[in-house]
Amino acid sequence: MAVVQSSYASSISDAVAGMVANMETANKLTRLCEDSGGVGFGKALFQGTNDNQVTATASTAFIGISMKDVTAIDSTADTYPQYDNVSVLNKGVIWVLAGGTVAAGEAVYVDGSGDFIESASGATAIAGATFDSSGADGDLVRIRLG
């Protein structure tokens, strides 16, 4: 019989963007993706044009962060296509990519590129959200949504 796998990683990765971090109390909802280019996993989502839609375009009406969905039509692209159901976490702890150096306990802001940062300069505040871990630009970090 042929060998299917002959090498193994010494450890598995901690997480991926959009993955719920732990089993603490959380709240999840479903909305439709409004954006024509889709919405990535682990991205800040805001109220869309219609009541049941979300967009990655920053506004004061923060809805939550998109959760990774391995059953999505194209989960390898890490994107929900336009008009697809989007799993949204609006309370709990979730993994995201840091948009700069961040520190645990600091407030969370979203810049014009959709990156999670801790600087208020030119960014949209995410009320009640704090970084739950520290990291540098591009690192996986946890955000706690209250």
Long-range contacts (C-beta under 8 A, 24 or more apart in sequence): 14-95, 14-140, 15-95, 15-140, 16-41, 16-42, 16-68, 16-95, 16-140, 17-41, 17-42, 17-68, 17-78, 17-95, 17-96, 17-97, 17-140, 18-42, 18-43, 18-65, 18-66, 18-67, 18-68, 18-69, 18-78, 18-94, 18-95, 18-96, 19-67, 19-68, 19-94, 19-95, 20-67, 20-89, 20-92, 20-93, 20-94, 20-95, 21-92, 21-93, 21-94, 21-95, 21-132, 21-142, 22-93, 24-92, 24-93, 25-91, 25-92, 26-89, 26-91, 26-92, 26-93, 27-89, 27-90, 27-91, 27-92, 28-67, 28-87, 28-88, 28-89, 28-90, 28-92, 29-63, 29-64, 29-88, 29-90, 30-85, 30-86, 30-87, 30-88, 31-63, 31-85, 31-86, 31-88, 32-83, 32-84, 32-85, 32-86, 33-80, 33-81, 33-82, 33-83, 33-84, 33-85, 33-86, 34-82, 35-82, 36-82, 37-82, 38-77, 38-79, 38-80, 38-81, 38-82, 38-84, 39-66, 39-79, 39-80, 39-86, 40-66, 40-78, 40-79, 40-80, 41-66, 41-67, 41-68, 41-69, 41-78, 41-79, 41-80, 42-66, 42-67, 42-68, 42-94, 42-95, 42-96, 42-97, 43-96, 43-114, 44-110, 44-114, 44-116, 44-124, 44-126, 45-86, 45-88, 54-86, 54-88, 56-114, 58-110, 58-111, 58-112, 58-114, 58-123, 58-124, 59-124, 60-124, 62-124, 62-126, 62-127, 63-88, 63-90, 64-88, 64-89, 64-90, 64-145, 65-89, 65-90, 65-94, 65-96, 65-143, 65-145, 67-94, 89-145, 90-145, 91-145, 91-146, 92-144, 92-145, 93-132, 93-142, 93-143, 93-144, 93-145, 94-142, 94-143, 94-145, 95-140, 95-141, 95-142, 96-140, 96-141, 96-142, 96-143, 97-138, 97-139, 97-140, 97-141, 98-135, 98-136, 98-137, 98-138, 98-139, 98-140, 98-141, 99-137, 100-136, 100-137, 101-135, 101-136, 101-137, 102-131, 102-134, 102-135, 102-141, 103-131, 103-134, 104-130, 104-131, 104-132, 104-133, 104-134, 105-130, 105-131, 106-130, 106-131, 108-143, 116-141, 116-143
